[in-house]
Amino acid sequence: MKKLLFLLCSVLFIGLSACKNETAKSSDEVAYYCPMECEGDKTYDAPGSCPVCKMDLVPVEKASDLASDDITETSIFNLSSTWTNQNGEDLQLEDLKGDVLVVVMIYTSCKAACPRLVADMRNIEERLPKNAKDHLKMIFVSIDPKTDSPERLKAFAEENVMDKAPWLFLRSSEDNTREFSAVLAVNYKKISPIDFSHSNIISVFNKQGELAFQQEGLGVNSDATVKHIEDALAQ
């Protein structure tokens, strides 16, 4: 009888251990998703690239593993570069954490595409609810820091009636600007002393500094951009 009882206890212990190990294995499984959310909330069981935009899939962070003040690997807040705003104040991108960022790269002496990008940013801002703008930054980053001094950025902001929140103008060194443009996949090239050829991309970053959406082109429909901004503000 004692042997039978011992045998039953051993079987029960082994069974419970197996269940526990299986549960632990399931909880450790990692899912992957496209950072551009090309297929919505769809996830994949293994790393790879998005079948739509071809960007590398990134792992889904577990809520238990990611504290609210942590910075993920895909966040622009990992960049340690220093920037100067239109008021002459220095800051780092991480200082903008907690706000949804809508970013476009321009230069103030541009007479062609940049005025249209300014108009597109204004259109997007006007479509957003006023009570949401406390956690929103509409950011212009200069691709011509030699010309776009803080004083010039300040004058440009005033000329375009963008000298108050949520508008923010930034400039940095040429190296930092080039690094930042690479993150946004914005290409630019100086083609004359006063002219640049550049991509026309407006990027949306969530409150953790992760790229949520990009709008490319001039005067394009901004419905998707506004929707992604509203979704990021609601998080």
C-alpha positions in Angstrom: 0.0 0.0 0.0 2.8 2.4 0.9 4.6 1.6 -2.4 1.4 2.3 -4.3 0.9 5.6 -2.5 4.5 6.6 -3.1 4.1 5.7 -6.8 0.9 7.8 -7.1 2.6 10.8 -5.4 5.6 10.5 -7.8 3.4 10.4 -10.9 1.5 13.5 -9.6 4.7 15.4 -8.9 6.1 14.7 -12.3 2.8 15.7 -14.0 2.7 19.0 -12.1 6.3 19.7 -13.0 5.7 19.0 -16.6 2.7 21.4 -16.6 4.7 24.1 -14.9 7.5 23.7 -17.4 5.1 23.8 -20.3 3.5 27.0 -18.9 6.9 28.6 -18.5 7.8 27.7 -22.0 4.6 29.2 -23.3 5.0 32.4 -21.4 8.6 32.8 -22.7 7.5 32.5 -26.4 8.2 35.7 -28.3 5.9 37.2 -30.9 7.1 39.6 -33.6 5.3 42.4 -35.4 6.0 45.0 -38.1 6.9 48.4 -36.5 4.9 50.1 -39.3 1.8 48.1 -38.5 1.3 47.3 -42.2 -1.0 44.4 -41.2 -2.5 45.9 -38.1 -2.0 43.9 -34.9 -0.8 40.8 -36.8 2.1 39.0 -35.2 4.6 36.3 -36.3 6.1 33.4 -34.4 9.7 34.0 -35.7 11.8 37.0 -36.6 12.1 38.1 -40.2 10.9 40.9 -42.4 7.4 42.4 -43.0 5.9 40.9 -46.3 4.5 44.3 -47.1 7.1 47.0 -46.3 10.1 44.6 -45.9 11.2 46.2 -42.6 12.7 43.9 -40.0 10.1 42.5 -37.6 10.6 43.5 -33.9 9.7 41.6 -30.8 6.5 42.4 -28.9 7.5 43.8 -25.5 5.7 42.2 -22.6 4.0 44.6 -20.2 5.6 42.8 -17.3 9.1 43.2 -18.8 8.7 46.8 -20.0 8.4 49.6 -17.4 6.7 52.8 -18.4 10.0 54.6 -18.2 12.0 52.1 -20.3 13.2 52.9 -23.8 12.8 50.2 -26.4 15.5 49.3 -28.9 13.5 50.9 -31.8 13.0 54.3 -30.0 14.6 57.5 -31.3 15.2 58.3 -27.6 18.3 56.1 -27.9 20.0 58.8 -29.9 22.2 60.8 -27.6 22.6 63.9 -29.9 22.0 67.4 -28.6 19.6 69.7 -30.4 18.8 73.4 -30.1 15.3 74.8 -30.4 14.1 78.1 -31.8 14.5 79.7 -28.4 18.2 78.8 -28.1 17.6 76.0 -25.6 19.5 72.8 -25.8 17.7 69.4 -25.4 18.0 65.8 -26.2 15.3 63.8 -27.9 14.6 61.8 -24.7 13.4 65.1 -23.2 10.4 64.8 -25.5 9.4 61.5 -24.0 5.7 61.3 -23.1 4.6 63.4 -26.1 3.5 62.1 -29.5 5.9 63.6 -32.1 5.0 64.6 -35.6 8.3 65.3 -37.4 9.3 66.7 -40.8 12.7 67.7 -42.1 12.9 71.0 -43.9 15.2 74.1 -44.4 13.9 77.6 -44.0 15.4 79.0 -47.2 13.6 76.5 -49.4 11.1 78.0 -51.8 9.7 74.8 -53.4 8.7 71.7 -51.4 9.2 73.0 -47.8 6.4 75.6 -47.9 4.1 72.8 -48.9 5.3 70.6 -46.1 4.7 73.4 -43.7 1.1 73.6 -45.1 0.7 69.9 -44.7 1.8 70.0 -41.1 -0.5 72.9 -40.4 -3.4 70.9 -41.9 -2.7 67.9 -39.8 -2.5 70.0 -36.6 -5.7 71.8 -37.4 -7.6 68.4 -37.7 -6.6 67.2 -34.2 -8.7 68.0 -31.2 -7.5 70.9 -29.1 -7.5 69.0 -25.8 -5.1 66.4 -27.3 -2.4 68.9 -28.0 -1.0 69.0 -24.4 0.8 65.8 -25.3 1.8 66.6 -28.9 4.8 68.1 -30.5 4.8 69.2 -34.1 8.5 69.3 -35.0 10.4 70.9 -37.8 14.0 69.6 -38.0 16.4 71.6 -40.1 18.6 69.9 -42.7 20.6 73.1 -43.2 22.0 73.8 -39.7 24.6 76.3 -41.1 21.9 78.6 -42.2 19.1 77.7 -39.8 20.5 79.2 -36.6 18.1 79.4 -33.6 17.5 83.0 -34.5 16.5 82.1 -38.0 14.3 79.3 -36.8 12.6 81.7 -34.4 11.9 84.2 -37.1 10.6 81.4 -39.4 8.3 80.2 -36.6 6.9 83.8 -36.2 6.5 84.3 -39.9 4.4 81.2 -40.1 2.5 81.8 -36.9 4.0 78.7 -35.4 5.8 80.3 -32.4 3.7 78.6 -29.7 3.0 75.0 -28.7 2.7 72.5 -30.1 5.2 73.8 -32.7 8.9 73.1 -32.1 11.9 73.9 -34.4 15.2 72.0 -33.9 18.7 72.2 -35.4 21.9 70.4 -34.5 25.3 69.6 -36.1 25.5 68.2 -39.6 26.5 64.8 -38.3 23.6 64.6 -35.9 21.3 65.8 -38.6 22.5 63.1 -41.0 22.1 60.4 -38.3 18.6 61.6 -37.6 17.6 61.7 -41.2 18.8 58.1 -41.6 16.5 57.0 -38.8 13.6 58.6 -40.6 14.7 57.3 -44.0 14.8 60.9 -45.2 17.4 61.4 -48.0 18.8 64.9 -48.8 21.6 66.3 -50.9 22.9 69.8 -51.3 22.7 70.7 -55.0 23.7 74.4 -54.7 24.7 76.8 -52.0 21.1 77.6 -51.3 19.2 74.5 -52.4 18.7 70.9 -51.3 17.0 67.9 -52.8 15.2 66.0 -50.1 12.5 63.4 -49.3 9.1 64.8 -48.4 8.2 62.6 -45.4 6.1 63.4 -42.3 6.8 60.9 -39.5 4.7 60.0 -36.4 6.3 58.7 -33.2 4.4 57.4 -30.2 5.1 58.5 -26.6 7.9 56.1 -26.3 9.7 57.5 -29.4 8.8 54.5 -31.6 8.0 55.1 -35.3 4.2 54.6 -35.7 3.5 55.9 -39.2 5.0 57.9 -42.2 3.2 60.0 -44.7 5.1 60.6 -47.9 4.5 63.1 -50.6 3.2 66.7 -50.9 -0.5 67.6 -50.4 -1.5 64.0 -49.9 -4.6 62.8 -48.0 -3.7 62.9 -44.3 -6.5 60.8 -42.9 -4.2 57.9 -42.0 -1.7 60.2 -40.4 -4.3 61.9 -38.2 -5.7 58.5 -37.2 -2.3 57.2 -36.1 -1.7 60.4 -34.2 -5.0 60.1 -32.4 -4.3 56.4 -31.6 -0.9 57.3 -30.2 -2.3 60.1 -28.1 -4.9 57.7 -26.7 -2.2 55.2 -25.5 
